[in-house]
Amino acid sequence: MKNQMLTLVLALVLIPFCWAAHTQDTPVAIRGATILTGAGDVIEAGTLVFVGGKIVALGADVSPPDGADVIEAEGLYATPGFIDAYSHVGLGFSSIWHRESLMAASRRIADFLDNPGDSNWLRSGVTTTYVSPGGQNLVGGLGVIVKLTGSIVRDTAAVSASFGETALNAFEAPTTRQGMIAILRQTLIRAQEDALEGEDGRTFAQVLTGELPFRVLANTPDDILTALRLAEEFDLNLVLDSAAGGHEVAEAIAKANVPVVVGPTIIGIGSGGPYETFALTPSNAASLHRSGVRIALSTAGFGAGRSVVMEAVLAKAHGLSEAAALGAVTSDAAAILGIGDRLGTLAAGMDADIVLWEGHPISTWGETKRVIVDGETVFER
């Protein structure tokens, strides 16, 4: 019922940007675009066909099927819908923090979603995001992956945790980082021994089997290394979030084969960010990528302000290749979120989440002309 209400709320918000030109049974062909698949392939003057919300064919030698609606896209770029791999879209500040307990592993963020925030994100080409609890709890709950049109892709996508100042300062105890990690280790050990009961016990059991990724918000090199050691000890499916100081320990992250969701870029002591982001540099994404770390990009935003599109542009401006920047908001982001079988790449069988751009999308002059989600146009400029 909660998910149905969410879909209704988002649909009402987006009605002004939607139009209906075809039914889901009518094939639609985008013809003449430069197709950037998100997986590194570029198809010049290509045609992409979708029907029923799914892509069925694409290529330079593909022709629109009989009876198809044709969208002429000569001179435009076509990409997958962009993915923001860490945000708080649809959450109020009061709902991102569980104030009663340092540990709230089984709290489902999907149950707190309300309004997606500023629809400018959708109009900028972002169609999907991972919505995380805040960083005030040591373990804050189960994040959710949602499309910005309202549908939920995965309602229990990962367990989100937080190391460092934000969680440490939110409660009277523990008073040190060592104490905080000791509590987490004891919890994991109890879960290993089947001694941790209730919903949190079941959630940590899924973390220990790797069924649920364990996403840790960590910024200082020391906190990042602590997360890597913990993941090795308990064989966790670890994902690092933010990782402002990741470039200083990039080789250790790469050796552990741990992906990083980088961002946001424009934070720091001078702009209201926490002190632990002292090592932040706009070349963080490029440094991690050069070291062999799989990366995605994020805003950690609530749905207003600049979208992850600008994060990709900034990452490219500071050394990340154009192809890698595109991958960090499409195929690599989808792979890190565990939804690469549906999203992040333009290929047959994938969801028809497609953006048409005038100008290259990883540039300051790129502008969305049309945004399509599940085969339906939700924005047209």
Stockholm file with secondary structure:
# STOCKHOLM 1.0

chainA/1-381         MKNQMLTLVLALVLIPFCWAAHTQDTPVAIRGATILTGAGDVIEAGTLVFVGGKIVALGADVSPPDGADVIEAEGLYATPGFIDAYSHVGLGFSSIWHRESLMAASRRIADFLDNPGDSNWLRSGVTTTYVSPGGQNLVGGLGVIVKLTGSIVRDTAAVSASFGETALNAFEAPTTRQGMIAILRQTLIRAQEDALEGEDGRTFAQVLTGELPFRVLANTPDDILTALRLAEEFDLNLVLDSAAGGHEVAEAIAKANVPVVVGPTIIGIGSGGPYETFALTPSNAASLHRSGVRIALSTAGFGAGRSVVMEAVLAKAHGLSEAAALGAVTSDAAAILGIGDRLGTLAAGMDADIVLWEGHPISTWGETKRVIVDGETVFER
#=GR chainA/1-381 SS CHHHHHHHHHHHHHGGGCCCCSCTTSCEEEEEEEEECSSSCEEEEEEEEEETTEEEEEETTCCCCTTCEEEECTTCEEEECEEEEEECTTCCGGGSCCTTCSBCTTCBGGGGCCCCCCTHHHHTTEEEEEECCCSSSSEEEEEEEEETTSCEEEEEEEEEEECSHHHHTTSSSCCSHHHHHHHHHHHHHHHHTTCCCHHHHHHHHHHHHTSSCEEEEECSHHHHHHHHHHHHHHTCCEEEEECTTGGGGHHHHHHTTCCEEECCSSCSGGGTCCGGGTTCCTTHHHHHHHTTCCEEECCCCCSCSSCHHHHHHHHHHTTCCHHHHHHHTTHHHHHHHTCTTTSSSCCTTSBCCEEEEESCSSSTTCEEEEEEETTEEEEEC
#=GC SS_cons         CHHHHHHHHHHHHHGGGCCCCSCTTSCEEEEEEEEECSSSCEEEEEEEEEETTEEEEEETTCCCCTTCEEEECTTCEEEECEEEEEECTTCCGGGSCCTTCSBCTTCBGGGGCCCCCCTHHHHTTEEEEEECCCSSSSEEEEEEEEETTSCEEEEEEEEEEECSHHHHTTSSSCCSHHHHHHHHHHHHHHHHTTCCCHHHHHHHHHHHHTSSCEEEEECSHHHHHHHHHHHHHHTCCEEEEECTTGGGGHHHHHHTTCCEEECCSSCSGGGTCCGGGTTCCTTHHHHHHHTTCCEEECCCCCSCSSCHHHHHHHHHHTTCCHHHHHHHTTHHHHHHHTCTTTSSSCCTTSBCCEEEEESCSSSTTCEEEEEEETTEEEEEC
//
